[in-house]
Amino acid sequence: MSYPKIGIRPTIDGRWGGVREGLEDQTMNMAKAAAKFLEENLLYPDGTKLECVISDTTIGGSYEASKCAEKFSTENVCATLTVTPCWCYGSETMDLDPLTIKAVWGFNGTERPGAVYLAAVMAAYAQKGLPAFSIYGKDVQDLDDTKIPEDVKEKILRFGKCAIAVGVMKNKSYVNLGSVAMGIMGSFCDPEFFQKYLGIRAEWVDMTEILRRINNEIYDNEEYEVAIKWVQENCKEGYELNTEDKRHSTEKKKEEWEFVVKMTLVCKDIMIGNPRLKELGFFEEDMGRNAILGGFQGQRMWTDWLPNGDFTEAILNSSFDWNGKKEPTTLATEIESADFRACKAYGPLYK
């Protein structure tokens, strides 16, 4: 995947002739420290270490700001952290890209007004209608103190986590397997919300597609053999509570275990694709739907006569399966997208 990155923007007092020259090293080192801290403490969902990109130069004016933006545009930068230990020209040095998530860290030092720049540039962002996060340490530091205070670390990490989450979601899909489950509005996929608030495309796939792939063996049969063996060894059946006339035979239960394993493979392939399918001649199916999350209707049109989606949900959302450790593939039974829409309805309460 093309990982979204955080761009670090070291802004500086642009006055040459004795001011800027004395701030170059401190400003760039502040940027390097922020990048190092983020990369050492954050991971992408698949466990890969976070990547940061630092501007080639400090930014003292609009020319250097534009060169920084050009570099970031080629590096898949989804968010920028502007850092400075000093006063800078706010509107000349700020990140004006409306598509990046922004934060500004002003150094709380004894001799330079990083706080003044922070306040000025935050006012400029507000005037231009560009949201930005303000980061400032509560304790004053000596000018040559290179440590990142604990309260600043927490703020930077919060920003980094949110920024990368947004970057990972951007241009991905929510795959809706089926329709609304049992008339529950919480399982209604609202495409406008997903697109407007999360940058996610909503897609619909009929549940018959799962049956088509199972019946026509459009899945990796080699992985299936590994999976069913793992399930037989590790997934124990619980106590049978049904009355004798309602109980399934041993043979029937065996068929159902085989079915839910195949269903899990198929749902995963529909969501994220599988290059093995291309080798088997299924070129469209191998691409998947570019999903970052999805939902399975199940009830009642499916579960009145077929095994439900509980096993599939549990395995895909887990951090492991028959292949070992893995990135969770988020899938909810009953298409439960209501939690995401709650962010829209109650968002102001969490600010």
C-alpha positions in Angstrom: 0.0 0.0 0.0 1.0 3.6 -0.4 1.3 4.7 3.2 0.0 8.1 4.2 2.7 10.2 5.8 3.0 13.1 8.1 5.0 16.1 6.8 7.1 18.1 9.2 7.4 21.8 8.4 10.2 23.8 10.3 9.2 27.4 10.1 11.6 30.2 10.9 12.0 33.9 11.3 12.9 34.9 7.7 15.1 37.9 8.4 18.6 37.3 7.0 21.5 39.2 8.3 21.9 37.8 11.8 18.5 36.5 12.8 17.7 33.6 10.6 21.2 32.2 10.5 21.3 31.7 14.2 18.0 29.8 14.2 18.6 27.3 11.4 20.1 24.5 13.3 17.7 24.8 16.3 14.6 24.9 14.0 15.6 22.0 11.8 16.6 19.9 14.8 13.2 20.6 16.3 11.6 19.1 13.1 13.9 16.1 13.2 13.1 15.5 16.9 9.3 15.6 16.1 9.7 13.2 13.2 11.8 10.8 15.2 9.3 10.8 18.1 6.4 10.1 15.8 8.2 7.3 13.8 9.3 5.6 17.0 5.9 5.6 18.6 3.3 5.1 15.9 2.5 2.2 13.5 0.3 1.8 10.5 -2.6 -0.7 10.9 -0.5 -3.5 9.4 2.3 -3.0 11.9 4.6 -1.0 9.6 6.5 1.9 11.2 5.0 5.3 10.5 6.9 7.4 8.0 7.5 11.2 8.2 8.7 13.6 5.6 10.7 16.7 6.6 10.9 19.8 4.4 14.2 20.1 2.6 14.7 23.6 4.1 13.4 25.7 6.9 10.4 27.8 5.8 10.9 31.6 6.2 8.4 32.7 3.5 6.0 31.9 0.8 8.6 30.6 -1.7 10.0 28.0 0.7 6.4 27.1 1.8 5.5 26.4 -1.8 8.6 24.2 -2.3 7.7 22.3 0.8 4.2 21.8 -0.5 5.6 20.5 -3.9 7.7 17.9 -2.1 4.8 16.8 0.1 2.5 16.4 -2.9 4.8 13.7 -4.2 5.1 11.8 -0.9 1.4 11.1 -0.1 1.5 13.5 2.9 -1.9 13.5 4.5 -1.1 15.8 7.5 1.5 18.4 8.4 3.0 19.3 11.7 4.5 22.8 11.6 7.2 23.4 14.3 9.1 26.5 15.4 11.1 27.8 18.3 10.7 31.5 17.2 8.6 34.2 15.6 7.7 33.6 11.9 5.5 35.3 9.4 2.2 33.5 9.8 0.4 33.9 6.6 3.6 33.5 4.6 4.7 30.2 6.2 1.5 28.4 7.0 0.3 25.2 5.2 -2.5 26.4 2.9 -3.4 23.0 1.4 -7.1 22.5 2.2 -6.7 18.7 2.0 -4.0 18.2 4.7 -4.7 17.9 8.4 -2.7 20.5 10.3 -1.1 21.1 13.6 1.4 23.7 14.9 3.8 23.2 17.7 5.2 26.4 19.1 8.2 26.0 21.4 7.7 27.5 24.9 11.2 28.9 25.3 12.8 31.5 27.5 14.1 33.8 24.7 12.1 33.4 21.6 8.3 34.0 21.1 7.2 30.7 19.7 3.9 31.3 21.4 3.4 34.5 19.5 3.8 32.8 16.2 1.5 30.0 17.3 -1.2 32.4 18.3 -0.8 34.4 15.1 -0.9 31.5 12.7 -3.8 29.9 14.5 -5.7 33.1 14.0 -4.8 33.1 10.4 -6.1 29.5 10.0 -9.3 30.5 11.7 -9.7 33.4 9.3 -9.1 31.2 6.3 -11.5 28.5 7.5 -8.7 25.9 7.8 -8.9 23.7 11.0 -5.6 23.3 12.8 -4.5 21.8 16.1 -2.5 24.0 18.5 0.4 22.4 20.5 2.2 24.2 23.2 4.0 23.1 26.4 2.8 24.3 29.7 6.4 24.6 31.2 9.0 27.1 29.9 12.1 25.5 28.6 15.6 26.9 28.2 16.5 27.9 24.6 19.0 25.0 24.2 16.7 22.4 25.7 16.0 19.8 23.0 13.7 17.5 25.0 10.1 17.2 24.0 8.0 17.8 27.2 5.6 15.0 28.2 2.5 17.1 27.7 3.7 18.0 24.2 4.4 14.4 23.4 0.9 13.5 24.3 -0.6 16.2 22.1 1.7 15.2 19.2 0.8 11.6 19.5 -3.0 12.4 19.6 -2.6 14.4 16.5 -0.5 11.8 14.8 -2.9 9.0 15.5 -5.9 10.9 14.2 -4.1 12.2 11.2 -2.9 8.8 10.1 -6.3 7.3 10.7 -7.8 9.9 8.3 -5.0 9.3 5.8 -5.6 5.5 5.8 -9.3 5.9 5.4 -9.0 8.4 2.5 -10.3 6.9 -0.8 -11.0 3.5 0.7 -14.4 1.8 0.6 -17.1 0.6 3.0 -18.5 -2.6 1.5 -22.1 -3.3 2.3 -22.8 -7.0 1.9 -26.6 -7.2 1.6 -29.1 -4.6 2.7 -30.6 -3.3 5.9 -30.7 -6.1 8.6 -34.2 -6.5 10.1 -35.2 -2.9 9.5 -32.6 -1.6 11.9 -31.7 2.0 10.9 -28.4 1.5 12.7 -27.6 -1.0 9.9 -28.5 1.5 7.1 -25.4 2.5 5.1 -25.5 6.3 4.7 -23.2 7.0 1.7 -23.3 10.7 2.2 -21.9 10.4 5.7 -19.1 8.0 4.7 -18.0 10.3 1.8 -18.4 13.7 3.5 -17.0 12.9 7.0 -14.6 10.0 6.4 -13.6 10.3 2.7 -14.8 6.7 2.2 -16.7 5.4 -0.8 -19.8 3.3 -0.1 -20.3 0.1 -2.2 -23.0 -2.6 -2.2 -22.6 -6.2 -2.9 -25.5 -8.6 -2.8 -25.2 -11.6 -0.5 -25.7 -13.9 -3.5 -22.1 -13.0 -4.5 -20.9 -15.0 -1.4 -22.9 -18.0 -2.6 -21.7 -17.7 -6.2 -18.0 -17.7 -5.0 -18.5 -20.6 -2.7 -20.5 -22.7 -5.2 -18.1 -22.0 -8.0 -15.0 -22.4 -5.8 -13.8 -18.8 -6.4 -11.4 -18.8 -3.4 -7.9 -20.0 -2.6 -8.5 -23.7 -2.0 -5.0 -24.2 -0.7 -5.6 -21.6 2.0 -9.0 -23.2 2.7 -7.3 -26.6 3.5 -5.0 -24.8 6.0 -7.9 -22.9 7.5 -10.3 -25.9 7.9 -7.5 -27.9 9.6 -6.7 -25.0 11.9 -10.4 -24.7 12.8 -10.8 -28.4 13.5 -7.9 -28.2 15.9 -8.7 -24.9 17.6 -12.4 -24.1 17.4 -14.3 -26.3 19.9 -18.0 -26.7 19.8 -19.9 -25.6 22.9 -22.6 -27.4 24.9 -25.6 -28.3 22.8 -28.7 -26.5 24.2 -31.2 -27.4 21.4 -33.8 -30.1 21.9 -33.2 -33.4 20.1 -35.6 -32.5 17.3 -33.8 -29.2 16.6 -30.2 -30.5 16.8 -28.1 -30.7 13.6 -26.4 -34.0 12.9 -22.6 -34.4 13.2 -22.4 -34.4 9.4 -24.5 -31.3 9.1 -22.3 -29.5 11.6 -19.2 -30.5 9.6 -20.8 -29.0 6.5 -21.6 -25.8 8.4 -18.0 -25.5 9.7 -16.7 -25.9 6.1 -19.3 -23.3 4.9 -18.3 -20.6 7.4 -14.6 -21.0 6.7 -15.2 -20.6 2.9 -17.5 -17.7 3.7 -14.8 -16.0 5.7 -12.3 -16.4 2.8 -14.8 -15.1 0.3 -15.8 -12.0 2.4 -12.1 -11.1 2.9 -11.5 -11.5 -0.8 -14.5 -9.3 -1.6 -13.2 -6.6 0.7 -9.5 -6.5 0.1 -8.8 -8.7 -2.9 -6.5 -11.7 -3.3 -3.7 -12.0 -5.9 -4.1 -15.8 -5.7 -7.5 -15.4 -7.5 -5.7 -13.8 -10.5 -3.5 -16.9 -10.7 -6.7 -19.0 -10.8 -8.1 -16.9 -13.7 -10.5 -14.7 -11.7 -9.2 -11.3 -12.7 -12.1 -9.1 -11.5 -12.4 -10.9 -8.2 -8.7 -10.6 -7.4 -8.8 -6.8 -7.2 -11.3 -6.7 -4.3 -13.3 -3.6 -3.4 -10.5 -1.5 -1.8 -12.3 -1.8 1.5 -11.1 -0.6 4.9 -14.3 -1.9 6.6 -17.6 -3.5 5.7 -20.8 -5.0 7.0 -22.7 -8.2 6.4 -26.5 -8.1 6.6 -27.1 -11.8 7.5 -30.4 -11.5 9.3 -32.9 -12.6 8.3 -32.8 -13.4 4.6 -29.5 -15.3 5.1 -29.5 -16.6 8.7 -33.0 -18.1 8.5 -31.5 -20.9 6.4 -27.7 -20.5 6.4 -25.0 -20.2 9.1 -24.7 -16.6 10.5 -21.7 -14.3 10.2 -20.4 -14.6 13.7 -17.4 -16.8 12.8 -16.5 -14.6 9.9 -16.8 -11.4 11.9 -14.7 -12.9 14.7 -11.9 -14.1 12.5 -11.7 -11.1 10.2 -11.7 -8.6 13.1 -9.0 -10.6 15.0 -5.3 -9.9 14.9 -4.6 -13.5 14.0 -6.0 -16.4 12.0 -4.7 -19.7 10.5 -1.8 -17.8 8.8 -0.6 -16.3 12.1 -0.5 -12.6 13.0 -2.4 -10.3 10.6 -4.0 -6.8 10.3 -7.6 -6.9 11.4 -10.2 -6.6 8.5 -13.1 -4.8 10.0 -16.4 -6.4 9.3 -19.6 -6.1 11.3 -22.6 -8.4 11.2 -26.0 -6.7 10.7 -24.1 -3.9 8.8 -23.6 -1.9 12.0 -22.5 1.5 10.7 -24.5 3.4 13.3 -21.4 4.0 15.5 -19.8 6.0 12.7 -22.9 8.1 12.2 -23.0 8.8 15.9 -19.7 10.7 15.4 -21.7 13.0 13.0 -24.6 13.5 15.4 -22.6 13.9 18.6 -19.3 15.2 17.2 -19.5 18.6 19.0 -19.7 16.8 22.4 -16.3 15.3 21.9 -14.4 18.4 20.9 
